[in-house]
Amino acid sequence: MSNGNPLTPALYKLMEASLILKTTDAKILATHLNRSPATVRTEFQRILAIMNVHCRYAALKTAEDEGWLYIQDTPNKN
């Protein structure tokens, strides 16, 4: 985390997983992150409040636009 990123490491990891898995579905993300769906929903509510946005997709876009969240391309291993 850098660039003035207001997200805690746990919230950042949730946002990163959302980008990697291309979903904001709490059940899918909970399984991936080994958290409960209720925890994921609560964490998303914290993210929305921190970023002052109205939906999960807006939070992802804001994080990307601000440079707080990005996925590095990894080379293919053939």
C-alpha positions in Angstrom: 0.0 0.0 0.0 1.2 3.4 -0.8 0.2 6.7 -2.6 -1.9 7.8 0.4 -4.0 4.6 0.3 -6.5 4.8 3.1 -7.3 1.1 3.1 -6.1 -1.3 5.8 -4.1 -4.3 4.7 -7.2 -6.5 5.1 -9.4 -4.1 3.1 -6.7 -3.8 0.4 -6.6 -7.6 0.2 -10.4 -7.8 -0.3 -10.2 -5.2 -3.1 -7.3 -7.0 -4.7 -9.2 -10.3 -4.6 -12.2 -8.5 -6.2 -10.0 -7.5 -9.1 -8.3 -10.8 -9.5 -11.5 -12.8 -9.4 -13.5 -10.1 -11.3 -16.4 -10.2 -8.8 -17.7 -8.4 -5.7 -19.8 -11.4 -4.6 -19.4 -11.9 -0.9 -19.7 -15.7 -1.0 -17.0 -16.1 -3.7 -14.6 -13.7 -2.1 -15.2 -15.2 1.4 -14.2 -18.6 0.1 -11.2 -17.2 -1.7 -10.0 -15.2 1.4 -11.0 -17.8 4.0 -13.4 -15.3 5.6 -17.1 -15.5 6.3 -19.5 -13.8 3.8 -20.7 -11.5 6.7 -17.1 -10.4 7.2 -16.7 -9.6 3.5 -20.0 -7.6 3.5 -18.9 -5.6 6.6 -15.5 -4.9 5.0 -17.1 -3.7 1.8 -19.3 -1.3 3.9 -16.1 0.0 5.6 -14.5 0.5 2.2 -17.6 2.4 0.9 -17.6 4.7 3.9 -13.8 5.3 3.7 -14.0 6.1 0.0 -17.4 7.9 0.2 -18.8 6.0 -2.7 -22.2 4.3 -3.1 -21.3 0.8 -4.5 -18.5 -1.8 -4.7 -17.8 -1.1 -8.3 -17.3 2.6 -7.7 -14.9 1.7 -4.9 -12.9 -0.5 -7.2 -12.8 2.2 -9.9 -11.8 4.9 -7.3 -9.0 2.7 -6.0 -7.7 2.1 -9.5 -8.0 5.7 -10.5 -6.2 6.9 -7.4 -3.4 4.4 -7.9 -4.2 2.6 -4.7 -4.9 -0.7 -6.3 -3.4 -2.5 -9.3 -2.6 -6.0 -10.4 0.8 -6.6 -11.7 0.9 -8.8 -14.8 2.8 -12.0 -14.3 4.6 -13.6 -17.2 3.2 -16.9 -18.5 5.3 -19.9 -17.7 5.2 -22.2 -20.7 
